[in-house]
Amino acid sequence: MADIASFRNRLLKNYRHWGKWARRQGLEAFRIYDRDVPEFPVIIDCYGARVHLQEFDTGWQQSEEEHAQWLADLCAATSEVLGIPAEAVVLKRRERQKGTEQYEKTGEKGEDFVVTENGLKFWVNLGAYLDTGLFLDHRNTRKRVMMEAAGKRFLNLFSYTGAFTVYAAAGGARESVTVDLSNTYLDWAGRNFELNGMDQARHQRVRADVFQFLQNAMTDRERFDLIVMDPPSFSNSKKMIGVLDVQRDHGWLVESCLELLNPGGVLYFSNNLRTFRLDDHIAPLCEDISVQSVPDDFRNKRIHQCWRFVKQG
């Protein structure tokens, strides 16, 4: 294994650079390290005065004792370089997902606290779930939604904790519908709405299977001006009617969203499946904005793909 000094030096250099950049941008949550030194395959995100450190399973052969010591050294170096207490470094181990629930509980309690992004506030928890409550890689698209939302009726599908809706409301959306299958995440979205002073009479949260929601909305001839859809790659949640496979199902999902849009309306469609390819009959209808949508602090430019559709009149 490489000397930990190489990790410490790179982390310090990155932190100085991205810390200054984040302050200029008005961001409290940002990425400072992404497997930059191959011998240290971890991702480190700052959330205010705390750190989310994710270790990726490389298949290296180490004894449990060696591995535990290596992780302890990494965490100690991180807390030392960033000047934060050891307990402010939250360690997660990410293994290749086997297609279970989209957002898995870790068994830890974690602690809820607030971070600010572009003047908006969000509850996050670094310990309780595999993800933190705020997908940092969608920051640029959230800002685009805010810039386009004035006077619009907004729909957020597979909404997670509702961050896109908070941005839409901040941009002047006249009303919104936020859809997810998880009560936990819809409750979390509600707390984010409260945190940002949103009028919850105009910003509705709906617990539903997105497939069923879209079918009902088409039957009821609902219309929206702006839609965001960011589905998981795969989900076999017991609450769902079927199994979601984004490669197989995205054609129907996208076409359904386009049907719900008013003329001139916009759909942002994103996912993080590495092997994903848009269906040929859909590709001509949209602009691939992935290059602009992945933030500067993400070294991994393939973390997601994102497309912008405009409904023709």
N, C-alpha and C positions, 0 to 999 in steps of 0.2 A: 504494500500500500504506500501511496505517496506521503511525503512529509506534510504534516498539517499546516506547516508554514505557508505552503503554496496556496492552500485554501484561504488562510487568514489574510494573506496579502491581496488576493483577488477580491475577497469580500470587502476589505477596507476600501480598495480603489473603487469598486462598484457603488458602495454605500455613499461615498463622498460625491460621486457623480450623480447618482439617481436621487439622493437626498436633496441636493440643490435643485435638481430638475422638478421634483415633486413639490417643493415649497413654491417654486415659481408658478406651477400649475394649480395650486390650491388642493393638493391631494394628500390625505393622510394614509392611504392604502395603496401600495405600489410594490412592484417586484424589484428585488436587488440582486438576485443570483439565480441562475437557471442552468445547473450542470456545467458551468463555465470551465471548471477543471474536471476532466473526465473521471479522474480517480475519486471525485467527491460528487456523486450523482444525487444531489439534493436540489430542491427549489426553496428559496427563502423570500417570503413576502413580509413587508412591514405593514402593520396595522396600528397606527398611532405609536405608542411606546411599547408595543408588543410585536412578537414575531411568530409567523406560521412557518415551520420548517418541515418540509415533506421529503421523506426518503423514498427513493424508488428501488424496487427489487431488481437487482442486476443479475442475480443468480451466482454471485461470487461465493466461493467456498471459504467460509470463516467459521470458527467455532462460535458457540453462543457467547462465550466470555469475550472473545476478540471483538465480535460484532458489538456487543454492549459497550465495551470500552471505546471503540471507534465512534459510536454515536454520542457517548458522553463527552468525548474530546471535541466533536463537532459542535455540540450544544454549548460547551464551555467557551470555545473560540468565538462562536457567534455572539454570545452575551458580552464577552470581553471587547470585541471589535465595535459592537454597537453601543456599548456603555449602558446596558440594561441588566436588571437582575436575572439570574438563571431561571427563576420561575416564570419570567415573561417570555421565555422561548417555549412554544408549544410544538412538540414533535408529533408528526403523523407518519405512518407507514402506508404507502400506496402500492397495492398490488394490482395486476391486470384485472379489470372488472370482469366478472363472470356472468354479467347480464342479470343482476338481481335488481333490487330497488335502485332508483336513480340517486337518491340521497340517503346514504346509510348512516345509522347511528354508530357511534364509536364505543358507547358504553360509559364514556366519560361525561361528567356534568358540564364542564366548561363554565365560562362566565360571559354573560351578555354585556357588551359595552358598545359605545357609539364611535363611529369614524365619520369624517367629513370628506366629501368628494364634490368638487365644483360647487361648493356652497350648500350642498344638500347633505342630510344626515341619515346614517343607516346603522341599524343594530347588526352587530356581528358576534359570532361565537367561534373561537378558534378550536375549542376542544370537543364539543358535543357531537359533531357530525363530520363526515369526510370533507365536506365543503363548508365554507365559513359564513355563508349568507349573502356574499357579494362576489359575483364573478368579475374579477378585475379586468379580464381580457375583453369584456364588452363595454368598457368605459367610453370608448370613442363613439360607438353606435348609440349608447345612451344619450350622449351629447347631441348627436344628429337628430334623434327623436325629439329632444327638447327644442331644438331650433325649428322643427317642422310642425310642432304640435298646436300652435295657437289656433283656437276656435274649433279644433278637430274633435271628433268622437274616436276614441282610442281603444284598441283591443290588444290585450297582452295574453298570449297563449303559452302554456307550459311556463307559467309566470315565476315560479320559484318564490322569492321573497318580495317580488313586486318592484324591484329597483327601476325597471323601465317605466312603470306607471308613475313613480315619484318624479322622474324626469319629465314625463309628458305633462303632468299636472303643473310642474314648475314652469313649463313652457307655455302654459295657458290653454291646455286641452279643456274643452267645455265639459266633457264627461268621459268616463272610461269604464271598461269591464276587464277585470283581472281574473284569469281562469287557471286553476291548478287542481290536481286531484288530492293534494295533501292538506288536511286541516292545519297541521303544524305550520306549513309554509304560508298558508293564507292568513293565519293568525299573526305570523311574523310580518307579512306584508301590511296587515292592519296597524301593527305597531310602528312600522316605517311611515305609514301615512300620517298617523298621529304626530310622530316626531317632526314631520315637515308641515304640520298645520293644514293638511288636506281636508276638504269638506267630503266626508264619507257618504253623504247623500248623493253626491255627483260621481263618486268613484266607487263603483260596486265590485265586490269580490264574490266569485262564484266557484263553488267546489263542484267540479265536473270532469268527466273523461272528455278530453278535447275532441275526440272523434264524435261523440254524442252531442257535445255542445255545438259543433259546426253543423251537424245534420239538423239540429233543432233551429239554429239561427237561420239556416237557408230556408227551411220550411216556413219560418215566421217572417221571412224577407227582411231580416235585420240588415242594417247598413252601417259601415264604419268608414272613416277617412284615412286612418293610419293603423296598421297592424304590425305587431312584432311577434314572430314565432321562432322560438329557440328550443326545439325538442331535444330530449336525450337521444343518444345513438340507438339505445335499446331499452325497453322497459317491459317487464312482465309482472308489474304490480298486481296484487290480488284484487285491488279495487277497480282495475281496468276490465273492460268487457273482453278485449283480446290482448294480443301482444304487439307492442310498438317496435317496428324495425324501420329506422328512418330512411334507409336506402330503398326499401320496398314501398314504404307508405308515403314518401314525401310528395309524389305527384298528386295524389288525391288531396293531401293536406293543403298544398299550395293552390291548387285549382279551387278548392273550397273557399280559401281566404280571398282569392281574387273575385269570386262571385259575390262575397260580402262587401267588397269595396265599392264606394261611390266612384263615378268617373273622375280620373285624376288622383284617386287615392293611392296610397303607397303601402307596400308590404316589405318589411325586412325579414328575411328568412336566413337563419344561421344554424349550423350544427358543428360538432367537434369530432365527427367520425373521420379519421385519417384517410380512409379509402373512398370517401363519399364522392359520387359523381352525379350531377344533375341529369335528370331524364332529358333526352334529346329534344322532346317536344316542348319542354319548359325553358331550356337554356336560352333560346332567342328572345324570350319575353323579359329578360332581366339584365342588370349590370352587376358584374362581379366586383364588389367593393372590399374584398378581403384585405388587400394591401393597405387601404386606408383605415380599415376597422380594427386591425391588430395594433395595440398601443406601442409606443416607442420603447417602453421599459420591458417589453416581451422579446427576448432573444429568439424564442421559438415562434417564427412567423407562420407556422402551420397549426397553431393552437386551435383555430377555428376557421371556417369559411363563412362568408356572409354575402348575400345577394340583395339587391334592391329592385323591386318590381313596381311599375306604375300602371295602374288600371287605365286602359285606353277608353276614351269616351264613346 
